[in-house]
Amino acid sequence: MRCYFMRDGHIGAVEVLAAGNDDQAIAAAKALFDGQYAKSFEGFEIWDRSRFVHRYPSNDNGKTGGGRKRGKSS
């Protein structure tokens, strides 16, 4: 799985997570964010290939917060 650290709606950094399941990936990403990325980034998204796994913060206010700039537009 990959963790994309977001700044101003764009990917600013990427970490590959060696996690066995979604819960482990979320815990690993949160630890990375709290430990070294929180000062420079607004949050993160975890993806398992094309499957969305988790967004932090969750943006329950309806804003997307982390506009995904991935892949080719068709």
C-alpha positions as CSV (number, residue, x, y, z in Angstrom):
1,M,0.0,0.0,0.0
2,R,1.0,3.6,-0.5
3,C,0.5,6.6,1.7
4,Y,0.3,9.9,-0.1
5,F,1.0,12.9,2.2
6,M,-1.1,15.9,1.0
7,R,-0.4,19.6,0.9
8,D,-2.7,22.2,-0.7
9,G,-4.7,19.4,-2.4
10,H,-1.6,17.9,-4.0
11,I,0.6,14.9,-3.2
12,G,3.8,16.2,-1.6
13,A,5.4,12.9,-0.4
14,V,4.8,9.2,-0.8
15,E,5.7,6.3,1.5
16,V,5.3,2.6,0.7
17,L,3.7,0.9,3.7
18,A,4.6,-2.7,4.5
19,A,1.4,-3.6,6.2
20,G,-0.6,-6.8,6.2
21,N,-4.0,-5.3,6.4
22,D,-5.9,-2.0,6.2
23,D,-5.8,-1.4,10.0
24,Q,-2.0,-1.9,10.1
25,A,-1.5,0.4,7.2
26,I,-3.6,3.1,8.8
27,A,-1.7,2.8,12.1
28,A,1.7,2.9,10.2
29,A,0.6,6.0,8.2
30,K,-0.7,7.8,11.3
31,A,2.6,7.1,13.1
32,L,4.6,8.5,10.1
33,F,2.4,11.5,9.9
34,D,2.6,12.3,13.6
35,G,6.4,11.6,13.7
36,Q,7.7,13.5,10.7
37,Y,5.1,14.8,8.3
38,A,2.5,16.7,10.4
39,K,4.5,19.9,10.4
40,S,4.7,20.0,6.6
41,F,1.5,18.3,5.4
42,E,-2.2,18.6,6.0
43,G,-3.0,15.0,6.0
44,F,-2.7,11.7,4.0
45,E,-4.5,9.2,1.9
46,I,-3.8,5.5,1.8
47,W,-4.3,3.5,-1.5
48,D,-3.9,-0.2,-2.2
49,R,-3.3,0.1,-6.0
50,S,-6.6,1.6,-7.2
51,R,-8.5,0.8,-4.0
52,F,-9.0,3.8,-1.7
53,V,-8.3,2.7,1.9
54,H,-8.3,5.8,4.2
55,R,-8.1,9.6,4.4
56,Y,-6.8,11.6,7.4
57,P,-8.3,13.8,8.4
58,S,-11.6,12.4,7.2
59,N,-13.0,15.7,6.0
60,D,-16.5,15.0,7.3
61,N,-17.4,18.7,6.4
62,G,-17.9,17.7,2.8
63,K,-14.7,19.2,1.5
64,T,-12.4,16.8,-0.4
65,G,-9.3,18.3,1.1
66,G,-6.9,16.1,-0.8
67,G,-7.7,16.5,-4.5
68,R,-6.3,13.4,-6.1
69,K,-3.9,14.3,-8.9
70,R,-3.2,10.7,-9.9
71,G,-3.2,8.9,-13.2
72,K,-4.1,10.2,-16.6
73,S,-7.2,12.2,-17.3
74,S,-9.3,10.8,-20.2
